[in-house]
Amino acid sequence: MSRLSEIVEGWRNHMFPPEKIKEVILEVSSERMKICEQCEHISTKHSSVRPDVHCVECGCTLSAKTKCLTCECPVKKWTYISKDDVD
């Protein structure tokens, strides 16, 4: 999957989550954010001019990245969710 399609998926799931997987997205995102909040690569633990909370390793905004089910953490702290696991 291309990085662009992952970015689109993350922002779509953040702003307009598909109704049939909305609960899965929220649950997965919540678990991922708990991991990210403890990670040394979260922007809140670094000096940054960006106003969003993001990963300094990959640069992604975490509110969207954690909702991209086909995405994975760049340092492998969480992995993608298979479409088979969602349907």
PyMOL Python script that loads the backbone (N, CA, C, O; Angstrom):
from pymol import cmd

cmd.read_pdbstr("""\
ATOM      1  N   MET A   1       0.849  -1.175   0.000  1.00  0.00           N
ATOM      2  CA  MET A   1       0.000   0.000   0.000  1.00  0.00           C
ATOM      3  C   MET A   1       0.893   1.237   0.000  1.00  0.00           C
ATOM      4  O   MET A   1       1.920   1.273   0.678  1.00  0.00           O
ATOM      5  N   SER A   2       0.503   2.222  -0.746  1.00  0.00           N
ATOM      6  CA  SER A   2       1.321   3.427  -0.828  1.00  0.00           C
ATOM      7  C   SER A   2       1.099   4.309   0.391  1.00  0.00           C
ATOM      8  O   SER A   2       0.060   4.239   1.048  1.00  0.00           O
ATOM      9  N   ARG A   3       2.068   5.117   0.671  1.00  0.00           N
ATOM     10  CA  ARG A   3       1.980   6.038   1.808  1.00  0.00           C
ATOM     11  C   ARG A   3       0.810   6.995   1.634  1.00  0.00           C
ATOM     12  O   ARG A   3       0.134   7.322   2.609  1.00  0.00           O
ATOM     13  N   LEU A   4       0.557   7.455   0.398  1.00  0.00           N
ATOM     14  CA  LEU A   4      -0.561   8.363   0.145  1.00  0.00           C
ATOM     15  C   LEU A   4      -1.890   7.700   0.506  1.00  0.00           C
ATOM     16  O   LEU A   4      -2.749   8.330   1.123  1.00  0.00           O
ATOM     17  N   SER A   5      -2.060   6.445   0.129  1.00  0.00           N
ATOM     18  CA  SER A   5      -3.328   5.768   0.444  1.00  0.00           C
ATOM     19  C   SER A   5      -3.485   5.570   1.952  1.00  0.00           C
ATOM     20  O   SER A   5      -4.607   5.592   2.459  1.00  0.00           O
ATOM     21  N   GLU A   6      -2.386   5.380   2.671  1.00  0.00           N
ATOM     22  CA  GLU A   6      -2.453   5.269   4.125  1.00  0.00           C
ATOM     23  C   GLU A   6      -2.851   6.605   4.755  1.00  0.00           C
ATOM     24  O   GLU A   6      -3.643   6.640   5.698  1.00  0.00           O
ATOM     25  N   ILE A   7      -2.305   7.691   4.236  1.00  0.00           N
ATOM     26  CA  ILE A   7      -2.647   9.022   4.741  1.00  0.00           C
ATOM     27  C   ILE A   7      -4.127   9.303   4.510  1.00  0.00           C
ATOM     28  O   ILE A   7      -4.822   9.794   5.399  1.00  0.00           O
ATOM     29  N   VAL A   8      -4.601   8.989   3.308  1.00  0.00           N
ATOM     30  CA  VAL A   8      -6.019   9.196   2.983  1.00  0.00           C
ATOM     31  C   VAL A   8      -6.902   8.343   3.905  1.00  0.00           C
ATOM     32  O   VAL A   8      -7.901   8.834   4.432  1.00  0.00           O
ATOM     33  N   GLU A   9      -6.541   7.086   4.100  1.00  0.00           N
ATOM     34  CA  GLU A   9      -7.319   6.205   4.977  1.00  0.00           C
ATOM     35  C   GLU A   9      -7.376   6.750   6.399  1.00  0.00           C
ATOM     36  O   GLU A   9      -8.443   6.778   7.012  1.00  0.00           O
ATOM     37  N   GLY A  10      -6.244   7.179   6.919  1.00  0.00           N
ATOM     38  CA  GLY A  10      -6.203   7.702   8.275  1.00  0.00           C
ATOM     39  C   GLY A  10      -7.081   8.922   8.464  1.00  0.00           C
ATOM     40  O   GLY A  10      -7.837   9.001   9.433  1.00  0.00           O
ATOM     41  N   TRP A  11      -6.990   9.879   7.541  1.00  0.00           N
ATOM     42  CA  TRP A  11      -7.804  11.092   7.654  1.00  0.00           C
ATOM     43  C   TRP A  11      -9.271  10.802   7.397  1.00  0.00           C
ATOM     44  O   TRP A  11     -10.132  11.402   8.041  1.00  0.00           O
ATOM     45  N   ARG A  12      -9.586   9.894   6.467  1.00  0.00           N
ATOM     46  CA  ARG A  12     -10.980   9.520   6.236  1.00  0.00           C
ATOM     47  C   ARG A  12     -11.564   8.901   7.507  1.00  0.00           C
ATOM     48  O   ARG A  12     -12.654   9.266   7.947  1.00  0.00           O
ATOM     49  N   ASN A  13     -10.812   7.951   8.092  1.00  0.00           N
ATOM     50  CA  ASN A  13     -11.297   7.296   9.299  1.00  0.00           C
ATOM     51  C   ASN A  13     -11.389   8.258  10.481  1.00  0.00           C
ATOM     52  O   ASN A  13     -12.193   8.051  11.389  1.00  0.00           O
ATOM     53  N   HIS A  14     -10.585   9.286  10.471  1.00  0.00           N
ATOM     54  CA  HIS A  14     -10.623  10.296  11.526  1.00  0.00           C
ATOM     55  C   HIS A  14     -11.842  11.204  11.368  1.00  0.00           C
ATOM     56  O   HIS A  14     -12.538  11.488  12.343  1.00  0.00           O
ATOM     57  N   MET A  15     -12.099  11.656  10.151  1.00  0.00           N
ATOM     58  CA  MET A  15     -13.166  12.630   9.907  1.00  0.00           C
ATOM     59  C   MET A  15     -14.509  11.998   9.553  1.00  0.00           C
ATOM     60  O   MET A  15     -15.552  12.476   9.998  1.00  0.00           O
ATOM     61  N   PHE A  16     -14.496  10.928   8.756  1.00  0.00           N
ATOM     62  CA  PHE A  16     -15.729  10.295   8.278  1.00  0.00           C
ATOM     63  C   PHE A  16     -15.606   8.775   8.365  1.00  0.00           C
ATOM     64  O   PHE A  16     -15.592   8.103   7.334  1.00  0.00           O
ATOM     65  N   PRO A  17     -15.518   8.228   9.561  1.00  0.00           N
ATOM     66  CA  PRO A  17     -15.314   6.776   9.672  1.00  0.00           C
ATOM     67  C   PRO A  17     -16.501   6.003   9.106  1.00  0.00           C
ATOM     68  O   PRO A  17     -17.652   6.353   9.366  1.00  0.00           O
ATOM     69  N   PRO A  18     -16.227   4.949   8.331  1.00  0.00           N
ATOM     70  CA  PRO A  18     -17.324   4.122   7.824  1.00  0.00           C
ATOM     71  C   PRO A  18     -18.119   3.555   8.999  1.00  0.00           C
ATOM     72  O   PRO A  18     -17.542   3.016   9.943  1.00  0.00           O
ATOM     73  N   GLU A  19     -19.420   3.676   8.938  1.00  0.00           N
ATOM     74  CA  GLU A  19     -20.287   3.284  10.052  1.00  0.00           C
ATOM     75  C   GLU A  19     -20.073   1.843  10.499  1.00  0.00           C
ATOM     76  O   GLU A  19     -20.087   1.559  11.697  1.00  0.00           O
ATOM     77  N   LYS A  20     -19.874   0.930   9.549  1.00  0.00           N
ATOM     78  CA  LYS A  20     -19.779  -0.482   9.927  1.00  0.00           C
ATOM     79  C   LYS A  20     -18.491  -0.842  10.678  1.00  0.00           C
ATOM     80  O   LYS A  20     -18.427  -1.883  11.332  1.00  0.00           O
ATOM     81  N   ILE A  21     -17.465   0.016  10.586  1.00  0.00           N
ATOM     82  CA  ILE A  21     -16.220  -0.257  11.326  1.00  0.00           C
ATOM     83  C   ILE A  21     -15.838   0.878  12.278  1.00  0.00           C
ATOM     84  O   ILE A  21     -14.712   0.934  12.771  1.00  0.00           O
ATOM     85  N   LYS A  22     -16.774   1.764  12.523  1.00  0.00           N
ATOM     86  CA  LYS A  22     -16.515   2.929  13.373  1.00  0.00           C
ATOM     87  C   LYS A  22     -16.033   2.525  14.769  1.00  0.00           C
ATOM     88  O   LYS A  22     -15.069   3.098  15.277  1.00  0.00           O
ATOM     89  N   GLU A  23     -16.686   1.555  15.387  1.00  0.00           N
ATOM     90  CA  GLU A  23     -16.300   1.115  16.725  1.00  0.00           C
ATOM     91  C   GLU A  23     -14.910   0.490  16.732  1.00  0.00           C
ATOM     92  O   GLU A  23     -14.135   0.703  17.665  1.00  0.00           O
ATOM     93  N   VAL A  24     -14.592  -0.282  15.693  1.00  0.00           N
ATOM     94  CA  VAL A  24     -13.259  -0.901  15.584  1.00  0.00           C
ATOM     95  C   VAL A  24     -12.199   0.187  15.476  1.00  0.00           C
ATOM     96  O   VAL A  24     -11.165   0.124  16.141  1.00  0.00           O
ATOM     97  N   ILE A  25     -12.456   1.175  14.646  1.00  0.00           N
ATOM     98  CA  ILE A  25     -11.513   2.279  14.466  1.00  0.00           C
ATOM     99  C   ILE A  25     -11.257   2.985  15.794  1.00  0.00           C
ATOM    100  O   ILE A  25     -10.107   3.252  16.142  1.00  0.00           O
ATOM    101  N   LEU A  26     -12.312   3.286  16.531  1.00  0.00           N
ATOM    102  CA  LEU A  26     -12.163   3.980  17.814  1.00  0.00           C
ATOM    103  C   LEU A  26     -11.410   3.135  18.831  1.00  0.00           C
ATOM    104  O   LEU A  26     -10.572   3.649  19.571  1.00  0.00           O
ATOM    105  N   GLU A  27     -11.704   1.856  18.867  1.00  0.00           N
ATOM    106  CA  GLU A  27     -11.033   0.952  19.805  1.00  0.00           C
ATOM    107  C   GLU A  27      -9.546   0.818  19.478  1.00  0.00           C
ATOM    108  O   GLU A  27      -8.699   0.923  20.365  1.00  0.00           O
ATOM    109  N   VAL A  28      -9.235   0.586  18.202  1.00  0.00           N
ATOM    110  CA  VAL A  28      -7.845   0.439  17.765  1.00  0.00           C
ATOM    111  C   VAL A  28      -7.077   1.735  18.009  1.00  0.00           C
ATOM    112  O   VAL A  28      -5.957   1.714  18.519  1.00  0.00           O
ATOM    113  N   SER A  29      -7.680   2.852  17.645  1.00  0.00           N
ATOM    114  CA  SER A  29      -7.030   4.149  17.820  1.00  0.00           C
ATOM    115  C   SER A  29      -6.731   4.427  19.295  1.00  0.00           C
ATOM    116  O   SER A  29      -5.655   4.920  19.631  1.00  0.00           O
ATOM    117  N   SER A  30      -7.669   4.115  20.156  1.00  0.00           N
ATOM    118  CA  SER A  30      -7.474   4.338  21.587  1.00  0.00           C
ATOM    119  C   SER A  30      -6.291   3.522  22.121  1.00  0.00           C
ATOM    120  O   SER A  30      -5.463   4.042  22.869  1.00  0.00           O
ATOM    121  N   GLU A  31      -6.216   2.272  21.742  1.00  0.00           N
ATOM    122  CA  GLU A  31      -5.107   1.411  22.181  1.00  0.00           C
ATOM    123  C   GLU A  31      -3.777   1.912  21.622  1.00  0.00           C
ATOM    124  O   GLU A  31      -2.773   1.950  22.333  1.00  0.00           O
ATOM    125  N   ARG A  32      -3.776   2.291  20.360  1.00  0.00           N
ATOM    126  CA  ARG A  32      -2.544   2.792  19.730  1.00  0.00           C
ATOM    127  C   ARG A  32      -2.085   4.092  20.385  1.00  0.00           C
ATOM    128  O   ARG A  32      -0.892   4.274  20.626  1.00  0.00           O
ATOM    129  N   MET A  33      -3.026   5.002  20.677  1.00  0.00           N
ATOM    130  CA  MET A  33      -2.646   6.272  21.298  1.00  0.00           C
ATOM    131  C   MET A  33      -2.041   6.054  22.679  1.00  0.00           C
ATOM    132  O   MET A  33      -1.131   6.786  23.069  1.00  0.00           O
ATOM    133  N   LYS A  34      -2.520   5.076  23.421  1.00  0.00           N
ATOM    134  CA  LYS A  34      -1.933   4.766  24.726  1.00  0.00           C
ATOM    135  C   LYS A  34      -0.464   4.377  24.567  1.00  0.00           C
ATOM    136  O   LYS A  34       0.384   4.754  25.376  1.00  0.00           O
ATOM    137  N   ILE A  35      -0.184   3.626  23.521  1.00  0.00           N
ATOM    138  CA  ILE A  35       1.203   3.225  23.238  1.00  0.00           C
ATOM    139  C   ILE A  35       2.017   4.448  22.817  1.00  0.00           C
ATOM    140  O   ILE A  35       3.127   4.664  23.304  1.00  0.00           O
ATOM    141  N   CYS A  36       1.458   5.239  21.915  1.00  0.00           N
ATOM    142  CA  CYS A  36       2.172   6.423  21.420  1.00  0.00           C
ATOM    143  C   CYS A  36       2.468   7.425  22.530  1.00  0.00           C
ATOM    144  O   CYS A  36       3.532   8.044  22.541  1.00  0.00           O
ATOM    145  N   GLU A  37       1.542   7.586  23.455  1.00  0.00           N
ATOM    146  CA  GLU A  37       1.737   8.539  24.546  1.00  0.00           C
ATOM    147  C   GLU A  37       2.925   8.174  25.430  1.00  0.00           C
ATOM    148  O   GLU A  37       3.498   9.044  26.086  1.00  0.00           O
ATOM    149  N   GLN A  38       3.296   6.909  25.453  1.00  0.00           N
ATOM    150  CA  GLN A  38       4.441   6.449  26.243  1.00  0.00           C
ATOM    151  C   GLN A  38       5.741   6.411  25.429  1.00  0.00           C
ATOM    152  O   GLN A  38       6.820   6.189  25.978  1.00  0.00           O
ATOM    153  N   CYS A  39       5.626   6.628  24.135  1.00  0.00           N
ATOM    154  CA  CYS A  39       6.762   6.475  23.222  1.00  0.00           C
ATOM    155  C   CYS A  39       7.685   7.699  23.230  1.00  0.00           C
ATOM    156  O   CYS A  39       7.237   8.836  23.374  1.00  0.00           O
ATOM    157  N   GLU A  40       8.955   7.437  23.074  1.00  0.00           N
ATOM    158  CA  GLU A  40       9.954   8.518  23.023  1.00  0.00           C
ATOM    159  C   GLU A  40       9.874   9.337  21.730  1.00  0.00           C
ATOM    160  O   GLU A  40      10.486  10.401  21.640  1.00  0.00           O
ATOM    161  N   HIS A  41       9.138   8.863  20.744  1.00  0.00           N
ATOM    162  CA  HIS A  41       9.045   9.555  19.457  1.00  0.00           C
ATOM    163  C   HIS A  41       7.815  10.454  19.326  1.00  0.00           C
ATOM    164  O   HIS A  41       7.591  11.031  18.262  1.00  0.00           O
ATOM    165  N   ILE A  42       7.022  10.585  20.374  1.00  0.00           N
ATOM    166  CA  ILE A  42       5.852  11.467  20.315  1.00  0.00           C
ATOM    167  C   ILE A  42       6.324  12.923  20.427  1.00  0.00           C
ATOM    168  O   ILE A  42       7.234  13.235  21.195  1.00  0.00           O
ATOM    169  N   SER A  43       5.699  13.789  19.661  1.00  0.00           N
ATOM    170  CA  SER A  43       6.154  15.179  19.586  1.00  0.00           C
ATOM    171  C   SER A  43       6.061  15.932  20.909  1.00  0.00           C
ATOM    172  O   SER A  43       6.785  16.906  21.114  1.00  0.00           O
ATOM    173  N   THR A  44       5.195  15.501  21.794  1.00  0.00           N
ATOM    174  CA  THR A  44       5.069  16.190  23.078  1.00  0.00           C
ATOM    175  C   THR A  44       6.323  16.044  23.944  1.00  0.00           C
ATOM    176  O   THR A  44       6.486  16.759  24.933  1.00  0.00           O
ATOM    177  N   LYS A  45       7.197  15.128  23.573  1.00  0.00           N
ATOM    178  CA  LYS A  45       8.453  14.937  24.303  1.00  0.00           C
ATOM    179  C   LYS A  45       9.635  15.590  23.580  1.00  0.00           C
ATOM    180  O   LYS A  45      10.793  15.372  23.936  1.00  0.00           O
ATOM    181  N   HIS A  46       9.323  16.396  22.558  1.00  0.00           N
ATOM    182  CA  HIS A  46      10.350  17.063  21.755  1.00  0.00           C
ATOM    183  C   HIS A  46       9.946  18.512  21.521  1.00  0.00           C
ATOM    184  O   HIS A  46       8.787  18.888  21.697  1.00  0.00           O
ATOM    185  N   SER A  47      10.902  19.297  21.131  1.00  0.00           N
ATOM    186  CA  SER A  47      10.623  20.670  20.742  1.00  0.00           C
ATOM    187  C   SER A  47      10.149  20.658  19.292  1.00  0.00           C
ATOM    188  O   SER A  47      10.838  20.137  18.415  1.00  0.00           O
ATOM    189  N   SER A  48       8.974  21.232  19.039  1.00  0.00           N
ATOM    190  CA  SER A  48       8.414  21.215  17.688  1.00  0.00           C
ATOM    191  C   SER A  48       7.603  22.478  17.452  1.00  0.00           C
ATOM    192  O   SER A  48       6.942  22.977  18.363  1.00  0.00           O
ATOM    193  N   VAL A  49       7.654  22.991  16.239  1.00  0.00           N
ATOM    194  CA  VAL A  49       6.840  24.156  15.890  1.00  0.00           C
ATOM    195  C   VAL A  49       5.455  23.736  15.406  1.00  0.00           C
ATOM    196  O   VAL A  49       4.557  24.569  15.290  1.00  0.00           O
ATOM    197  N   ARG A  50       5.283  22.468  15.130  1.00  0.00           N
ATOM    198  CA  ARG A  50       3.974  21.973  14.685  1.00  0.00           C
ATOM    199  C   ARG A  50       2.994  21.958  15.855  1.00  0.00           C
ATOM    200  O   ARG A  50       3.352  21.555  16.962  1.00  0.00           O
ATOM    201  N   PRO A  51       1.757  22.397  15.614  1.00  0.00           N
ATOM    202  CA  PRO A  51       0.775  22.431  16.699  1.00  0.00           C
ATOM    203  C   PRO A  51       0.117  21.076  16.985  1.00  0.00           C
ATOM    204  O   PRO A  51      -0.492  20.892  18.040  1.00  0.00           O
ATOM    205  N   ASP A  52       0.237  20.136  16.057  1.00  0.00           N
ATOM    206  CA  ASP A  52      -0.415  18.834  16.224  1.00  0.00           C
ATOM    207  C   ASP A  52       0.487  17.854  16.975  1.00  0.00           C
ATOM    208  O   ASP A  52       1.710  17.995  16.978  1.00  0.00           O
ATOM    209  N   VAL A  53      -0.128  16.873  17.601  1.00  0.00           N
ATOM    210  CA  VAL A  53       0.625  15.798  18.237  1.00  0.00           C
ATOM    211  C   VAL A  53       0.957  14.806  17.127  1.00  0.00           C
ATOM    212  O   VAL A  53       0.069  14.262  16.470  1.00  0.00           O
ATOM    213  N   HIS A  54       2.245  14.587  16.935  1.00  0.00           N
ATOM    214  CA  HIS A  54       2.672  13.741  15.823  1.00  0.00           C
ATOM    215  C   HIS A  54       3.856  12.863  16.220  1.00  0.00           C
ATOM    216  O   HIS A  54       4.460  13.035  17.278  1.00  0.00           O
ATOM    217  N   CYS A  55       4.159  11.933  15.348  1.00  0.00           N
ATOM    218  CA  CYS A  55       5.310  11.059  15.532  1.00  0.00           C
ATOM    219  C   CYS A  55       6.520  11.730  14.891  1.00  0.00           C
ATOM    220  O   CYS A  55       6.487  12.057  13.704  1.00  0.00           O
ATOM    221  N   VAL A  56       7.571  11.937  15.648  1.00  0.00           N
ATOM    222  CA  VAL A  56       8.759  12.579  15.078  1.00  0.00           C
ATOM    223  C   VAL A  56       9.555  11.607  14.212  1.00  0.00           C
ATOM    224  O   VAL A  56      10.438  12.029  13.465  1.00  0.00           O
ATOM    225  N   GLU A  57       9.259  10.328  14.301  1.00  0.00           N
ATOM    226  CA  GLU A  57       9.944   9.331  13.485  1.00  0.00           C
ATOM    227  C   GLU A  57       9.410   9.341  12.050  1.00  0.00           C
ATOM    228  O   GLU A  57      10.194   9.365  11.101  1.00  0.00           O
ATOM    229  N   CYS A  58       8.072   9.321  11.883  1.00  0.00           N
ATOM    230  CA  CYS A  58       7.487   9.272  10.536  1.00  0.00           C
ATOM    231  C   CYS A  58       6.848  10.594  10.125  1.00  0.00           C
ATOM    232  O   CYS A  58       6.608  10.821   8.939  1.00  0.00           O
ATOM    233  N   GLY A  59       6.572  11.467  11.089  1.00  0.00           N
ATOM    234  CA  GLY A  59       5.988  12.771  10.789  1.00  0.00           C
ATOM    235  C   GLY A  59       4.470  12.796  10.739  1.00  0.00           C
ATOM    236  O   GLY A  59       3.885  13.852  10.495  1.00  0.00           O
ATOM    237  N   CYS A  60       3.827  11.681  10.961  1.00  0.00           N
ATOM    238  CA  CYS A  60       2.370  11.608  10.858  1.00  0.00           C
ATOM    239  C   CYS A  60       1.668  12.210  12.073  1.00  0.00           C
ATOM    240  O   CYS A  60       2.138  12.089  13.205  1.00  0.00           O
ATOM    241  N   THR A  61       0.541  12.858  11.815  1.00  0.00           N
ATOM    242  CA  THR A  61      -0.337  13.342  12.869  1.00  0.00           C
ATOM    243  C   THR A  61      -0.993  12.123  13.505  1.00  0.00           C
ATOM    244  O   THR A  61      -1.624  11.326  12.809  1.00  0.00           O
ATOM    245  N   LEU A  62      -0.853  11.971  14.804  1.00  0.00           N
ATOM    246  CA  LEU A  62      -1.297  10.744  15.461  1.00  0.00           C
ATOM    247  C   LEU A  62      -2.803  10.573  15.513  1.00  0.00           C
ATOM    248  O   LEU A  62      -3.281   9.439  15.548  1.00  0.00           O
ATOM    249  N   SER A  63      -3.568  11.654  15.518  1.00  0.00           N
ATOM    250  CA  SER A  63      -5.024  11.507  15.532  1.00  0.00           C
ATOM    251  C   SER A  63      -5.516  10.806  14.270  1.00  0.00           C
ATOM    252  O   SER A  63      -6.555  10.145  14.303  1.00  0.00           O
ATOM    253  N   ALA A  64      -4.806  10.934  13.177  1.00  0.00           N
ATOM    254  CA  ALA A  64      -5.167  10.248  11.930  1.00  0.00           C
ATOM    255  C   ALA A  64      -4.397   8.934  11.778  1.00  0.00           C
ATOM    256  O   ALA A  64      -4.982   7.916  11.409  1.00  0.00           O
ATOM    257  N   LYS A  65      -3.117   8.948  12.055  1.00  0.00           N
ATOM    258  CA  LYS A  65      -2.282   7.746  11.887  1.00  0.00           C
ATOM    259  C   LYS A  65      -2.823   6.574  12.685  1.00  0.00           C
ATOM    260  O   LYS A  65      -2.870   5.450  12.184  1.00  0.00           O
ATOM    261  N   THR A  66      -3.234   6.826  13.924  1.00  0.00           N
ATOM    262  CA  THR A  66      -3.716   5.731  14.767  1.00  0.00           C
ATOM    263  C   THR A  66      -5.061   5.181  14.296  1.00  0.00           C
ATOM    264  O   THR A  66      -5.459   4.093  14.712  1.00  0.00           O
ATOM    265  N   LYS A  67      -5.762   5.912  13.439  1.00  0.00           N
ATOM    266  CA  LYS A  67      -7.051   5.459  12.906  1.00  0.00           C
ATOM    267  C   LYS A  67      -6.921   4.776  11.551  1.00  0.00           C
ATOM    268  O   LYS A  67      -7.902   4.259  11.017  1.00  0.00           O
ATOM    269  N   CYS A  68      -5.727   4.774  10.999  1.00  0.00           N
ATOM    270  CA  CYS A  68      -5.470   4.073   9.738  1.00  0.00           C
ATOM    271  C   CYS A  68      -5.234   2.597  10.078  1.00  0.00           C
ATOM    272  O   CYS A  68      -4.173   2.230  10.583  1.00  0.00           O
ATOM    273  N   LEU A  69      -6.219   1.771   9.799  1.00  0.00           N
ATOM    274  CA  LEU A  69      -6.119   0.362  10.182  1.00  0.00           C
ATOM    275  C   LEU A  69      -5.023  -0.378   9.433  1.00  0.00           C
ATOM    276  O   LEU A  69      -4.463  -1.340   9.959  1.00  0.00           O
ATOM    277  N   THR A  70      -4.704   0.049   8.212  1.00  0.00           N
ATOM    278  CA  THR A  70      -3.672  -0.638   7.426  1.00  0.00           C
ATOM    279  C   THR A  70      -2.275  -0.068   7.668  1.00  0.00           C
ATOM    280  O   THR A  70      -1.309  -0.495   7.035  1.00  0.00           O
ATOM    281  N   CYS A  71      -2.169   0.893   8.581  1.00  0.00           N
ATOM    282  CA  CYS A  71      -0.874   1.488   8.912  1.00  0.00           C
ATOM    283  C   CYS A  71      -0.224   0.729  10.062  1.00  0.00           C
ATOM    284  O   CYS A  71      -0.882   0.008  10.812  1.00  0.00           O
ATOM    285  N   GLU A  72       1.092   0.915  10.175  1.00  0.00           N
ATOM    286  CA  GLU A  72       1.798   0.386  11.331  1.00  0.00           C
ATOM    287  C   GLU A  72       2.770   1.426  11.841  1.00  0.00           C
ATOM    288  O   GLU A  72       3.171   2.333  11.112  1.00  0.00           O
ATOM    289  N   CYS A  73       3.136   1.290  13.071  1.00  0.00           N
ATOM    290  CA  CYS A  73       4.085   2.189  13.708  1.00  0.00           C
ATOM    291  C   CYS A  73       5.441   2.048  13.017  1.00  0.00           C
ATOM    292  O   CYS A  73       5.873   0.933  12.726  1.00  0.00           O
ATOM    293  N   PRO A  74       6.119   3.177  12.752  1.00  0.00           N
ATOM    294  CA  PRO A  74       7.416   3.089  12.084  1.00  0.00           C
ATOM    295  C   PRO A  74       8.503   2.400  12.913  1.00  0.00           C
ATOM    296  O   PRO A  74       9.506   1.946  12.362  1.00  0.00           O
ATOM    297  N   VAL A  75       8.312   2.323  14.218  1.00  0.00           N
ATOM    298  CA  VAL A  75       9.283   1.629  15.070  1.00  0.00           C
ATOM    299  C   VAL A  75       8.693   0.339  15.637  1.00  0.00           C
ATOM    300  O   VAL A  75       9.192  -0.213  16.618  1.00  0.00           O
ATOM    301  N   LYS A  76       7.617  -0.130  14.998  1.00  0.00           N
ATOM    302  CA  LYS A  76       6.999  -1.451  15.268  1.00  0.00           C
ATOM    303  C   LYS A  76       6.418  -1.614  16.670  1.00  0.00           C
ATOM    304  O   LYS A  76       6.447  -2.712  17.226  1.00  0.00           O
ATOM    305  N   LYS A  77       5.893  -0.540  17.242  1.00  0.00           N
ATOM    306  CA  LYS A  77       5.254  -0.655  18.558  1.00  0.00           C
ATOM    307  C   LYS A  77       3.810  -1.119  18.432  1.00  0.00           C
ATOM    308  O   LYS A  77       3.240  -1.622  19.400  1.00  0.00           O
ATOM    309  N   TRP A  78       3.204  -0.958  17.243  1.00  0.00           N
ATOM    310  CA  TRP A  78       1.907  -1.534  16.913  1.00  0.00           C
ATOM    311  C   TRP A  78       1.882  -1.809  15.408  1.00  0.00           C
ATOM    312  O   TRP A  78       2.590  -1.161  14.638  1.00  0.00           O
ATOM    313  N   THR A  79       1.061  -2.774  15.003  1.00  0.00           N
ATOM    314  CA  THR A  79       1.036  -3.195  13.604  1.00  0.00           C
ATOM    315  C   THR A  79      -0.323  -2.936  12.966  1.00  0.00           C
ATOM    316  O   THR A  79      -1.277  -2.526  13.628  1.00  0.00           O
ATOM    317  N   TYR A  80      -0.380  -3.185  11.682  1.00  0.00           N
ATOM    318  CA  TYR A  80      -1.611  -2.987  10.916  1.00  0.00           C
ATOM    319  C   TYR A  80      -2.660  -4.023  11.312  1.00  0.00           C
ATOM    320  O   TYR A  80      -2.351  -5.070  11.882  1.00  0.00           O
ATOM    321  N   ILE A  81      -3.904  -3.694  10.991  1.00  0.00           N
ATOM    322  CA  ILE A  81      -5.030  -4.600  11.207  1.00  0.00           C
ATOM    323  C   ILE A  81      -5.442  -5.133   9.841  1.00  0.00           C
ATOM    324  O   ILE A  81      -5.695  -4.358   8.918  1.00  0.00           O
ATOM    325  N   SER A  82      -5.508  -6.430   9.714  1.00  0.00           N
ATOM    326  CA  SER A  82      -5.919  -7.062   8.459  1.00  0.00           C
ATOM    327  C   SER A  82      -7.399  -6.804   8.206  1.00  0.00           C
ATOM    328  O   SER A  82      -8.200  -6.777   9.141  1.00  0.00           O
ATOM    329  N   LYS A  83      -7.759  -6.614   6.932  1.00  0.00           N
ATOM    330  CA  LYS A  83      -9.169  -6.433   6.583  1.00  0.00           C
ATOM    331  C   LYS A  83      -9.991  -7.636   7.023  1.00  0.00           C
ATOM    332  O   LYS A  83     -11.168  -7.497   7.356  1.00  0.00           O
ATOM    333  N   ASP A  84      -9.376  -8.819   7.028  1.00  0.00           N
ATOM    334  CA  ASP A  84     -10.076 -10.030   7.471  1.00  0.00           C
ATOM    335  C   ASP A  84     -10.446  -9.941   8.947  1.00  0.00           C
ATOM    336  O   ASP A  84     -11.447 -10.516   9.374  1.00  0.00           O
ATOM    337  N   ASP A  85      -9.641  -9.222   9.726  1.00  0.00           N
ATOM    338  CA  ASP A  85      -9.907  -9.087  11.156  1.00  0.00           C
ATOM    339  C   ASP A  85     -11.028  -8.095  11.451  1.00  0.00           C
ATOM    340  O   ASP A  85     -11.599  -8.102  12.541  1.00  0.00           O
ATOM    341  N   VAL A  86     -11.342  -7.239  10.472  1.00  0.00           N
ATOM    342  CA  VAL A  86     -12.347  -6.194  10.665  1.00  0.00           C
ATOM    343  C   VAL A  86     -13.721  -6.656  10.191  1.00  0.00           C
ATOM    344  O   VAL A  86     -14.728  -6.392  10.849  1.00  0.00           O
ATOM    345  N   ASP A  87     -13.767  -7.335   9.070  1.00  0.00           N
ATOM    346  CA  ASP A  87     -15.059  -7.739   8.485  1.00  0.00           C
ATOM    347  C   ASP A  87     -15.710  -8.880   9.211  1.00  0.00           C
ATOM    348  O   ASP A  87     -16.795  -9.317   8.827  1.00  0.00           O
TER     349      ASP A  87
END
""", "prot")
cmd.dss("prot")
cmd.show_as("cartoon", "prot")
cmd.util.cbc("prot")
cmd.orient("prot")
